[in-house]
C-alpha cells in the first residue's frame, strides 16, 4: 500500500513539476509584455491548482502517509509549497514526528 501511494505521488509530482517549469520558462522568456502578463497569470493559476492538489492528496491519504512517502514533498517547489494550507503542512509534520518517536516503525 505504501509503495503504491509513494509511486502515485512521485509520478504526480514529476508531472506537476515539469508543467511548473514549462510555465515558468515560457513566462520568463517571453518578450511580448501583454503575452508575458497572460503567461504569469496562467502560471499563478497553476501554482494555486498544484497547491490544491497537494492539499487534497494529504487530506485524502492522511491515514496511510508515512515518512517514506512524505519525503517526496521535498520535491515541491517552494513557490507552490508556500501556497499549501497550514493544515496540510501540519499533518505532514505530525506524521513525521510520530514516526520519528516510534523509531520509524509502522
C-alpha positions in Angstrom: 0.0 0.0 0.0 2.8 2.5 0.9 4.7 1.7 -2.2 1.6 2.3 -4.4 0.8 5.6 -2.8 4.5 6.6 -3.0 4.6 5.8 -6.7 1.3 7.6 -7.3 2.7 10.7 -5.6 6.1 10.6 -7.2 4.5 10.4 -10.7 2.1 13.3 -9.9 4.9 15.5 -8.5 7.1 14.8 -11.5 4.3 15.7 -13.9 3.3 18.9 -11.9 6.9 20.0 -11.6 7.5 19.6 -15.4 4.4 21.7 -16.1 5.5 24.3 -13.5 9.0 24.5 -15.1 7.5 24.9 -18.6 5.1 27.7 -17.5 7.9 29.5 -15.6 10.3 29.3 -18.6 7.6 30.5 -21.0 6.8 33.5 -18.9 10.5 34.4 -18.3 11.5 34.0 -21.9 8.5 35.9 -23.4 9.4 39.3 -24.8 5.8 40.5 -25.6 4.6 42.3 -22.4 0.9 41.5 -22.9 1.6 37.8 -23.6 4.1 37.8 -20.6 1.4 39.1 -18.3 -1.0 36.4 -19.5 1.6 33.7 -19.0 2.4 34.8 -15.5 -1.4 34.7 -14.7 -1.6 31.2 -16.2 1.5 30.2 -14.1 -0.1 31.7 -10.9 -3.3 29.7 -11.5 -1.2 26.6 -12.0 0.6 27.2 -8.7 -2.8 27.5 -7.0 -4.1 24.3 -8.6 -0.9 22.4 -7.8 -1.1 23.5 -4.1 -4.8 22.4 -4.0 -3.8 19.1 -5.5 -1.3 18.7 -2.6 -3.8 19.7 0.0 -6.3 17.2 -1.4 -3.7 14.5 -1.6 -2.7 14.9 2.0 -6.3 15.0 3.3 -7.4 12.0 1.2 -4.4 9.9 2.2 -3.5 11.1 5.7 -4.2 7.8 7.4 -1.7 5.9 5.2 1.0 8.6 4.8 4.4 7.6 6.2 7.8 9.4 6.2 8.8 7.3 3.2 6.0 9.0 1.3 6.1 12.4 2.8 9.8 12.8 2.0 8.6 13.3 -1.6 7.1 16.6 -0.7 10.7 17.9 -0.7 10.4 17.8 -4.5 7.7 20.5 -4.5 8.9 24.0 -5.5 8.9 26.5 -2.6 6.6 28.8 -4.5 3.9 26.0 -4.6 4.7 24.7 -1.1 4.1 28.2 0.3 0.5 28.1 -1.1 -0.4 24.9 0.7 -2.7 25.3 3.6 -1.2 25.3 7.1 -3.4 22.3 8.0 -1.8 20.0 5.4 1.7 21.2 6.3 0.8 20.4 10.0 -0.5 17.0 9.2 2.8 16.1 7.3 4.9 17.4 10.2 2.9 15.4 12.8 3.1 12.2 10.7 6.9 12.6 10.5 7.2 13.4 14.2 5.1 10.4 15.2 7.1 8.0 13.1 10.3 9.5 14.5 9.1 9.0 18.1 8.3 5.4 17.2 11.7 4.8 15.6 10.1 4.9 12.1 8.1 1.8 12.8 4.5 1.4 11.5 
